[in-house]
Amino acid sequence: MESSTSVIVESLTRAIVEHRLQPGSKLAEQKLADHFGVSRTLVRQALFQLAQNRLVTLEPARGAFVSTPSVQEARQVFAVRRMLEAEMTRAFVREMTPARLRALREHVALEKAAVDSQDAAERVELLGDFHVRMAELMGNEVLAQILKDLVSRASLITLMYQPGGAARHSQEEHVEIVKALAARDEGRAVRLMEEHLLHVEQSLAFDRQLPTHDIALALA
């Protein structure tokens, strides 16, 4: 039962993060139950978990909807990421090994390939995973999970507020961060990480017309 719930949570999270489900989309319990071949009780449990991660909003008598983060929440998410990831970058430089650096370089190469091929879903996932990957390579599972949740929320925010064309710039900034890590230049690496996250936040157009698509299901 638990595994079924986790499959639904993972599938919906991926659909939201990869921008196949728009903010405000209604998540109809029966449609989800039919899609996954499970009971509505399991669907309800999955939606409750997603609501705890702030990816879904549960409204009494109306049902579940993909969350629509406010401007204030968006700013807070990026403020927390800058605090956490600055310290993570410092620790990564101090604890760096050739294997960790090689794995990060391989990840950045995959990002570039996805950006060049204009594979939107793969690009979104890889660009977010860069930050989680750093925590995973350090063996810090707690930090990796916290970042995974924050990156998921940030993906929803960028979907709502970020104009197109910012992905290539983000990928290029990841390359520069890795170069600074390789040089064991702690100060430069931390500064580049902080500037990178600040650039993503500054690219958000908070006066943008928000999407109004009501896609009940985007999992096929």
N, C-alpha and C positions, 0 to 999 in steps of 0.2 A: 504493500500500500504506500509506504513511504517513498519507495523508488518511483512509483507512478507520479506521485506529487512532485518529486524533484525533476522528473522529465518535463512536466508541464511548466514548472517554474523556469527551467533552463530554456525551453523552447520559446516561451513568451518573452523572457529577458533578451534572448538573442534577436527576436523579431523587433523588439523595441529599440535595442542598441543599434541594430543594422538599419533602422529607419524604415522598416516595412510596416510597422504600426505607428500611426501618427498620434501626437498628443491629443487627448480628448476622445480617442476612439473608444467606443463602447465594447466591452468584453462580455458578450452574452454567454452565460453559464451553459445553457443547453447546447449552443453551437460548439463550444469548447469541449463539452462532454462527448458530443457526437464525433468530433474530430479526433479526440484521443482514445475514444472507446472506453471511457471510464464513467463513474457516477458523478453527479453534480456535487456530491459531498467532497470528493477528491479535488474537483475543480475549485470549490470554495476554499479548501485548505491552501491550495496553490495561490489563489488570489490574495488570501490573507497574508501569506509569506511575502508576496510582491508588494503588498501595501506596507509591510514593515520596512521594506527596503526603499520605500517612497517612489517606486516605479508605477504603482497603481494606486488610485484613489477609490475607496469604497464609499458610496453615497446611499444612505438609508432610503429605501423604497425606489431607488433608481438603478442600483447595481454598481458594477465595477467599470472604471474608465482608466485609460492610460493617463498618467499624471500630466498636469500642465504646470510646470514649475514657475513660480513668480520671479520677477527680476531680483528681488531681495534674496531669495533662495539661491538663485544662480550665482550671485556675487559671493554668498557665504560658502558655497561648494568650492569655488575656485580659491577663496581665501584659505580654507582648510587644506586643500591640495598643496598650495604653495608652502604652508608650514610643514606638512608631513614630508613632502618630496624634497625639500631643501635638506632636511636632516638625513633622509634616505640616500641622497646623492653623496653627502659627506661620508656616510658609513660605507657606501659602495666603493669609493676611492680607497678608503683605508683597508677594506677587506678584499680588494680586488685580486682575482687570480686570472691567469691566461685563459682558462676554460670559461670563466664567467664573461670575460671580454669577448671571446670568440662567439659565445652564444648570443650576446647582445648585437654583435656585428651581423650575425646571420639573420637575426630578427629584422634589423634595419634594411637588409637587402630584400627580404620578403615584402616589407612595406613599400619599397621603391618599385618593385615589380607590380604590386597591386595598384599603386598610383599611376604608373605608366600604362597599365592595361585598362585603366578606368573601371576597375572592378570595385564598385562603390561599397558593397557589403564587406568584402574582404579588407578593403582599405580602412573602413571605419573600425572594424574589429582589431586589426593589427596596430593601428595608431594608438588606440586606447590600451591595448595589451602591452605596449612598450613599457609603460610605467609599472604595470603589474609584474611584468617579467623581471624587472630589476629587483623587486622585493622577493620574488620566487627564487631567483638565482642566489640571493643572499641567504636563502633558507628560512626567511621570516614569514611563516604562514599567516600569522595574525595580521601583519602589515599588508600582505598580499590580498587577504580577504577584505580588509577595510578599503584598500585602494580599488579593488574590483567593484565594490558597491559605489564608491565615489565616482569612478570612471563611467559606470552605467548611468548614474544620474547626470553626469556631465554630457554624455552622449545625447541624452534626451534634451538637455538644455541647448546643445549646439544645433540639434535638429530644428528646434523652435526659432532660435535667434541668429544662427550663423549663416551669412550669405555663402554661395558656392565659391570654390576656388581656394579655400584656405587649407585644404588637405596637403597639397604639395609643399606649401610653406612649412607646415608642421613636420612633415617628413624630413625636410632639409635641416630643420632645427634639431631633430633627433640625431642626425648624422654629426652635427657639430658637438652635441653633448657627448656622444661616444668618443669623438676625437679628444675631447678634454679629459674624459675618463682614462683613455689609453695613455695620455701624457701624465697621468696622475696629478693633474692640476686641479686640486680640490676647489680653490677659490673660483676659477673660471667655470668649472663644471656646475657648481652650485648657482653661480650667477646666470649661466645659460638656461638652467632648468627653471629658475624663477622667472626669467624673461620669457621663456617659451610659454609657460602657463599664463603669464600676464598678457602675452600676445593673443592667445586663444580667447581670453576673456574680453580683451579690447576689440576683437573682431566681431563680437556679438552685437547685433543691431536690435536693441531693446524696443525700438519703435516699429519693428517689422510687423507686417500683417501676419498674424498667426494662422497656421493651417486649420482648415475647418472640416477636412475629410473625416467622415464617420465610417471608418472601415471596421466592421465587426470582427473580421477574421482575416489575418494576412499570414497564415502559416503554411499554406499549401506549397 
